[in-house]
């Protein structure tokens, strides 16, 4: 009987480590995180360890809404599709996942970028679809603030349909390379998309032939109601964060119910729960290492992070007091996954500090 395979994905967002202040650790690399050799060593090590995928997350801004974000946060990172295209040439098996925003990109560009990565990697590309939750991102694309939450997901659904349609605009056998007849491609197997929708008008076809996977793997990371509905309708896999095993079981059941409403079976959809492992010889040593990392986080940065996630300026509240009343998810236009995480902490009677 076949055994279920646990998918292991190595997450790279902050290049020196996932803790916000990992870059301050004495053993953390410095400027080399902006060079290729650093990532090549990491990803080749992941491949040797039989890690299934690497995930290079991204957003299209720096965190500069507060001074501590620029001063203390590791904002500088490489553009991920360029990086993964290079890493494809020095790896053979590991999957290559990265982010592209449906709110601040165009479908044709995204379709050709991921089709190209899929060809370069011989079928290992994966697109993490995000709608972008930060006002800082919006201000880099001609807006004063972020797009309304539900509207972002409506736009994303149409965006993804177009991208898949463009990938399908070349049939599998469209390329001929027939030197005798002079036919490079069969014109009957290359199709105009001619999409006209509420948000986009895209003619097509794509100028990259059909990706080796047909459709590169689609991943989604938002855990809001809109995010989970979008994921179960459109994605192959879903990144999620929960604090306990019981929460994870409830989350999986919720996802299964949503999949059923879309006529999908649970085995067609993978959930990849995020964890931050701290490796040590014992639990006591691991907790000591965790405590040390926490000492590297300035109080002001922690308060600013919580403020960013909750949409409330928490710097005006006593650091040793409780969290104030938090916004209702239905009216919150930022990242609702982060908001709900802060709400969960609030139920544990934690102080801001």
N, C-alpha and C positions, 0 to 999 in steps of 0.2 A: 504494500500500500504506500502510495506517495506521501511524503511528509510535507507539511507546509513549510515554506522557506521564509524566514524572517528577513525582510529587506533592511539592509544597513546603509544609511546615507551619511556621509561626512559633510557637515554644514560649515561653510566658510562665508561669514559676513564681515565680522571684524577680523582682519587678517592675522592678528596675533593671538586670537582666542575669543570665545564667545562671551566671556565675562567682560563687562564694559570697560574695566581698567586692566585687562590682561596685558595691554601694551606696556604697563609700568612694571611688570614682573622682571626681576633681574635677568631671567633667562630668556625673556621675550626678544625677538629680533627687532631691529630698528628700520632703517631706510631700505633694507633689502626686501621688505614686503611690497615695494613698488617695482620689483624686478621679477623676471620670469623664473630664474633659478630657484627661488624660494618656493614658488608654487609647484614647480616640476618635482622637487624633492618630496613635498607633502603628498601630491597626488599619486606619484609612483609608489610611495609608501602605502597609501590607501589601497592601491591596486594589489600590491603584494599581500596585504592583509585580507584580501578577498572582500573588501568593501564594495557594495553593489554600485553605488552612485556617489558622486560629489555634487554638492549643491552650492553654487556661488550666488548668494542672494544680492539684491541691489535695490537702491532707490536713486532717484534722479535729482538729488539735492544734497547739501550738507545740513547738519542740524545746527542752524545759526539763529534760531528764534530767541535763544538766550545766550549770554556771553560765555557761560560755562561750556556750552556745546562746542564752540569754536576752540576755546582754550584747552579743554581737557578730553574731548571725545575724539576717537580715532576716525576722523571723517575721510581721510584720503585713501582711495582704493582704485584699483584698475577697472576699466570698463569690461564687463564680464564676457560678452560674446567674443571680443577680441582675444581675451585670455583663454577661454575654452577652446577656441579654434587652434591656438598654439598648443595647448595641452593635449588636444586630440592627436597631434603628431608624435607625442612621446608616451602614449598609453595605447592599450589594445582592447581592453574589456570594460573598464569602469564607465558607467553612465555619466552623462554631462548635463546637469540641470542648471538653468539660470533663469533670471527674472526679466520680463519685459512688461512695461505698463500699458494696459489698454487705454488708459486715460490720456497719456502723453506720448503716444506713438501713432503710426498709421498702419493699417492692416497689411498693405503691400510690402512695406519695409520689413515688418516683423516676419511675414511669410517667407521672404527671400533670405533673411538672416538665418532663420532656424532651418530652412531647407538646405542652405549652404553648409551650416554646421553638421547637419545630418549626413550630407555627402562626405564632408571632410573626415568625419569620425566613423564612417561606414555604419551608420545607423544607431548612434548612441546619444542623439540630441534629445533634450526634453525642455519644454517651455513651462515655467512657473508663471501663470497668468495672475497679475495683480491689477487692482484698480487704483492704487496709490491713495494713501490716507493723509498725507502731510500737506499743510498749507505751503511749506517751504518748496515743495515740488511744484505746486500750482503756479507760484510766482516766477518760476523759470520758464513757464510756457504761456505767458500772456494773461494770466488770471491773478486776481487779488487774493483769492482763497480757493479752497478745494471745491470740486464738483460735488453736488448733493449725493448722498450715499446711495440711495436706490437708483438714481439716474446713472451712476457709475456702473452699476451691475447690468442695467438694461443695455447700456452702450457696449459693455464687455461681451455680452452674449452675441450681439450682432457682429462685433469685431472678430470674435472667435469663429463664427460661421463663415465669415469672409476668408479668414486665413485658411481654414480647412478647404474651402472651395477653391482657393488659389493653389493649394497643394494638389488638389484633384484636377486642376486644369490641364495637366499633362497625364495621360494614361501611362501605365507601366511600360508598354511596348511602343511608346511614341517615337523614341529616338531610333533611327535606322543606321546612320553612318554608312550609307550605301554609296561607295565611291564609284561604282559602275554606272548607276542611274543618276547620281548627283543628288539623291534625296537624303538630306540630313535628318529630317523628321517626317512622320506621316501627318499631314495636315488634318486628316480626319480624326486624329487622336490628340489634338491640341485644341482646347476649348476656351472660348470667351466666357468669362463669368457673368459679366454685365449685371452686377449687383446694384440695386437701387433701393435703399432702405431709409429708415428714420434718421440715421446718423451718418451714413456713408454712401458714396457712389463710387464704385470700383469696377472698371471694365475687365482687366486681365487680358490674356492669361499671364501667369507668372513667367519671368525670364530665367527661372531655375527649374530644371526638370523635376519630376516627382521624387520626393525624398525616399531613401531606401526603406524607411519604416512606413511609407505611405503618409501617415500622420505621426510626426514626432510625439512622444508621450506628453500628455497635458497634465500639469500639476496645478493645484490651487491651494492657497494658504489661509484664506480668511475664514474665521469661525463665527462671524455674525450670522443672523438668520439669512440674509441675502447671500452671504458667502457660502454657507452650507447648501443652500438651494442651487446656487450656480455650480458648485463643485459636483453635486450628485447628478445634475443634468448634463454636464459637459466634460468633466475631468476624468482622468484615469487614476489619479492618486491625490492625496490631500494631506498637507502638513497640519498638525494640531498640537496643542499643548494642554495637558491636564495634570493636576497635582497628585492624584491618587489612582490606584488601580480601579477602584469603584467608579470614579469619575470617567475613566477611560471606557469601562464597560457600558455605562450609560450613554456616552458619546457615540460609541459604535452602534448601539441600538437605534439611536436617533438617526444616524446616517443611514442605517439599513432601511428604516421606515421611509426616509426620503428617496432612497434608491428605488424602492418598490413603487412609489408613486410615479417614477419615471420609467417603469417597466424594466428595471435593471436588477441583476442579481448581486448579492453582497460580494461574491468572489470576483466580480468585474472591477472592484474598486478597492484600492489599498489606502489605509491610513498610516501615516508615518508620524508617530508621536515624537515631539522634540524633547530631548534630555540634555543636560549639561553634566557629563561624567567627570568626576575628579578622581584620578587614578592614584592609588597609594597602596602600601602593603597592608594597611588595616583601616577600619572605619575611623578610628581615633586620629590617625595620621591624615586621612582624607578631610575630616572636619577641621583639622588644624590648617590644612592648605586652603580650605574654603574661607576660614576666618581671616587668613592672611590676605587673600584677594579682597575681602570686604574692607580691610583697613586701607586699601589703595584707592577706595572710592570716596572722594570728598563729599561731605554732607550736601553741599550746594548742588553738586551734579546729581546726586540721588533725588533731591527734592525737585530739581528741574525735569528729570526723567519722569517722575510721577506726575508732575504738572502736565507734561506733554501727553502722557497716556490718558489722563483723566479729563483734560480740557479745562482744568481749574488752576489758577495761580496759587499753589500751595505754599509759596514762600512767605505769605502773610499769616500763616497759621503756626502755632507753637510746634516746634519739631518733636517734642515729647508728648504732644496731645494726639487725640484720635483723628482719623481722616474725617473731613466734613462730608456733608451730603453730596453724593456723586450724581452726575447727569443720568437721565434715563436713556437707555440704549436707543430707543426709537427716535430720539431727537438729536442724537450725537452724530456729528458729521465726520469725525476722525476715525481712527482705527478702533473698531468696536471689540476686536479680540483683546487688545491691550486694555481697554476700559474694563472689560469683564474680569480680566486678571486682577486689576486693582480692586474691583468690587469684592472679589473672592478674598483678597488679603484683608479688606475692611471687616469681613465677618469673623476674622481671627483676633479681633481687638488689638491689632498692631498699632503702634504709634508711627508717625511719619518717619522718625529716625530708625 
